[in-house]
Amino acid sequence: MHGWEIALLIVSGAFALLVLALIVPILRLRHTVDQATRALRDVADATGPMLGNVNETVANVNTALGQVQTSLDGVNLQLARLDTITDHVQHVTANVANLSTVVTAAAANPLVKVAAFGYGVRSAAARRRRSDEEAEVRAELKQRHRRPRHSA
C-alpha cells in the first residue's frame, strides 16, 4: 500500500467517525424541526377561527359606533333646540326687566309727586302757623310799646 492509500483510509475513517458523531444531533434536529412544523400547523389552524372572531368583534364595534353617532346626532339636535329656548328665555327676561323698569318708573313718579305735594302742604301749613304766631307776637309787642310805662 502506498502512502496516499493510507492517507485516504485515514481520511475515510475520520469522515466515517464524523458522520457517526453527527448522526445523533442530526436526528435530534429532525425531531425539533418536526415539532416546530406541528406547532406552526397548530397556530395556523387556531389563527383562522381567531381571525373570524376578530372580524366579528370589529363588525360589532362598527355597529356600536354607528349607534353612538346616531345618539350624538340626537343630542346635538336637542342642544340646538335648548339653545333656541335659552335665547327666547333671555329675550323674555330682558322684556320683563324693561317692563319692570317702566312699571317702577310709572308707579314711582306719581308716588314721588304725591309725597312732594304732601311735604309742600305740611311745609306751607307750618310756615302759616309760624307766621300767625309771629304776627301775634308782633301785635303783642306793639301793644306793649303803645301802653304807657309806669314809672315808679
Secondary structure, DSSP 8 states (H G I E B T S, - for coil): --HHHHHHHHHHHHHHHHHHHHHHHHHHHHHHHHHHHHHHHHHHHHHHHHHHHHHHHHHHHHHHHHHHHHHHHHHHHHHHHHHHHHHHHHHHHHHHHHHHHHHHHHHHHHHHHHHHHHHHHHHHHHHHHHHHHHHHHHHHHHHHHHS-----
